[in-house]
Amino acid sequence: MAEDEQGAVRAFLAGVRVGEVLGGVVAEVTSRGAAVVLDGFPSRPLGAVGALDVTWGPRAEADLVVGRRVMGEVIGVDPGRGEVRMSTAATRHPLLWRFLRGLRAGRVLSGTVASIESFGVFVALDEGPAHPIHPGVGFVTFPELSWRYFDDPSDVVRVGERVSGAFLHFDTSNGEARLSLRALLPDPFQEFADAVAVGRVLRGRVTKVVPFGVFVEVADGVQGLVRPPAGPTGERPAAHEEVGARGDEVTVAVVEVDRERRTLLLSRVRAPGEPGGAPGSGRPPTRR
């Protein structure tokens, strides 16, 4: 790109603001979205509509046709790439976008559980417009449902149930209000950290076996990781063989508590009477 054209691009982008609506003509359509020649800068396409920022439903294909005029809300300006990121979904559903843009982090929103999917939970909110595609404007990922471990989201919420959650952020790709139900509940990990110290011996239940260790639930809503000890050659035995299989009750000792990251590191303790245990083997490891 010639230096004078670079200067013209920089000058044009300097006048573009996130949230304003720009028009232009679709110059190219790919699997990643569309390139748009914006009004006021006919030299080359500066507008970019991503695949997730396109109008939802049957109108999407009609919008993204080479030579067709489109209107899109600016959702980002990248001077380095010489690009204006646009959303045509925003201009097709202005009431929804206005509602979602007006929300602030931490605000409590209430509604009814509309659908439980394999990727999260939709909530039909009491306020704001309905979503044109999804069962609800509110959306909760599984980790934000509860502080406590669960096998199935239906163990925490049910379709038709009334719920309240803290607003996390506006997901512009899906036109959703990301919510957290657990943010409105006491964090059991912090309560646990107040009550235990390194070396404390606890009983718990194995909830998950992963390649790098075993997760053990030692209190309601609190899980810790047990890594199997390395052998003489540095190799670690299979986690379930050394620690236990899912559902087993085991004895562990607290090795490390990290409040900030909410992580708990445990070690397996063979208590007297347990398979592999011996008198005196229930003593927790010492910290050096």
N, C-alpha and C positions, 0 to 999 in steps of 0.2 A: 504494500500500500504506500502510495506516495506520501511524502511528509505533509503536503498541503491538505490531502484528503484525511490523513490522521487527525490533523488539527480541526478539520470540519466535523469529523465524527465526535471528537472530544467536546467541541463547542455545543453540538446538538445534544449529546448525552447530559451535559451539565445542566441543561434546562429541563430535563425530564425528572418527574417526581413520582415516587411510589404512591399508588392510590389514584393517580389520574387516569383518564381513559384516552387511549390513542386509537386512531384509525389507520388503515392501510390496505394494501392489496397482497394477497397470498402469492408468493413468488415460487415457492417450492414446498412439496409435501413429502415427508419420509416417515419411516416407522417411529422416529423420535419426535415427530411433531411437524411444525411448519415454520418456514422463514417468511417474514412479512416486510415488504417495502413500506415504510412508515410515511404518513403525510408529513411533508416538510423536509424530507431527506430522500429524494428519488434516486440517488446515485447507486445505492446497493441496499440489500435487506439488512436492517438493524434489529427488527422485531423478531422474537422467537417465542412460539407457543409450544410448550412441551406437551408430550403425549398425555400427561396427567392433568394438564391445565386447559384441556379442550372441553367445549360444551358437552355435557352428558347426554346420553340417549341418541335417538335417530338424527337429531340436528347436527351431531358432531361431524359426520361425513359431509353433510351439506355445507358446513362452514368451511371446512378445509379443502377447498378446490382451487387449483391454480387460476389466478385471474379474478377471484371473488374478493369483494371488499369484506373486511372483518373489523370488529371493534373489540378491543381488549383492555382490561385494567392492568396497569403496570404493577408487577409484584416484585420486581428487582431490576437494578441497573448495574451492569458490569462493564466499567470503562476499560478494563484490561482486555476483555474479549470483544469490546465494541458491540455490546449486545443489550437489548432491552427485553427482559422476560415479561411475557404478557399472559393473561388468563382470559379466554373467551367465556369460560364458565361463569366468571365474576360478572360479566356484563349481561349474560342471559338470566342471571338470578340475583339482581341487585338488592332485593330486600333481605335475602339470606346473607349476602356478603356484608351488608350494612350492619345487620344484627351481630354477626360473628366478629367483625372488626371492632365493635363497640364493647366487647367483653374484655375484662381485665383479669390477669392471673390471680387466682385465689377466690374469685367470686363463686359463691355457692349456687349451683343450678339444680333444680329438681325436675323429676319426670317419671316416666313409666318405662320399664324394660320392655322394648319392642321386639327384640330378636337376639338370640344367642348363637353366634357363629363360631366356626373353628378358629377364627383370627381375632375375636373380640366380641363385645356386647354393645348393641345399639340401644340408645335411650331416646324416646320421644319426649322432648322437653316441654315443660308447661308454657314457656314463653318463646317468642320468636316464630318465624314461619316454618312450615314443614320442609323436609328435604325432598327434592324432586325425584330422587332415585332410591336412596337408602331408607330403611324403616324408621330411622330417627336421626336428628342432627347431632345428638350427643353420642360419643363413642368412648368406650372404656377398654383399654388393652388388659389382658389377663393379669399382669403384675400389679395393675392399679386397682384391681377389684378388692384385694384384701392383703393385710400383712401376713396372714396365716397361710400355711401350705394347704393346697386343695388339689384333688385329682381331676375334678370336673367343675367348670364354672357354674353349673346348675347347683352345686353344693353351696354356692355363695349367693346367687341371685336366681330368680325365676321370671319367666315371661309374665308380664302383667303386674309385677311387683313395683311398688313405689320406692324410688331411691333418690339420694342427693349426693352430689359430688362437687369437688373443687375444680374450677376451670383451669386447665394447664396451658393450652395454646390453641390457636386457630390453625387447623390443618387445611391449607389452601388447596392442596391437591385433591382432596375429597369433599371439601365444603363441610367440615365437621368441627364440632367443639370437643376437643379431647378433654376427658374428665378423669378425676381420680376419686374413687370412693374411699380408699384407704386413708387419703389425706385428712379426712374428717374424723378418723379414729385414732385412739392412742397407739403409739408405736410400741409393741411388746418387746422389741429388741432393746430399746433404751431402758425399759423397766427391768429387763433381765440383766443388762450390764450394770445396773445399780446394785443388784443383789448378789452377784458372783465375783469371784476373784480367780486369777490364774492358779491352776492346781486343783480347783474344786472338782470332785468326782460326782458324776451325774448318771442317771439312767435315761435312755432315750430309745426311740424307734427309728429304724432305718427307713427312710422315705424314698431314696433314689440312689441308684448305683450308676456311676459314670466312669469313663476311662481313667480319670485322674483321682478317683476316690469315691467316698460314700457320704451322702448327706444323712445326718441323724437329727431328728426333732427332739430337742431336750426340754422344751417348754412350749406352751401353747403359742404358736406363731413364730417360734425361734428354731432355726436349723443351723447346724454347724457342719463343717467339712472335716472328714477324717481321711488322711492320706495314708495308704499302707506303707510301712517302713521299708526302706530299700535294703536289699540283701547284700551279701558280701561283694557281689559283682556290680552293684549299683542298680540292678534291675528290681522293679517292684512287683510283688505278686499280684494276682488278680484281686481287685478291691473286695469283691464279695466273699472271697475265700478267707481273706485276712481279717476283715471287719465284720461282715454279715450280709445276708441277703435282704431284699426289701421285705419289710414287715417284722424283721427280727428285733427283739429287745436286747440292747447291748449296754455295756458300761463304758463310759468315756470320761476323759479328764479335759478340763479347759486349758488350752495352750495359749491362745491369744484372742482378745476381744478388740475389734476395731469399730468404735462407735460411728465414725464419720462414714465409712464405707458399709457399715452394717454387716460386717463379716465376722464369723466365729470359727476359729480353728480348734479342732479337738484331736485327741489321741485315744486310741483304743486301749482300754484297761481290762485285763483278764482278772475278774474278781474271783475270790475263792469259791469253788463249786461250779464255776462256768467251765465248759469244755476248753481245754488248753490253759486253764488257770491253775494256780498252785497257792498254797498258804503264803500269804504276804505279797502276792503279785497284784493285789488291788491297790497298792500304794501308788499315787500319781507320780509322774516323772518330775524330777527337780529341774528348775530353770537355772541355767548358768549364765 
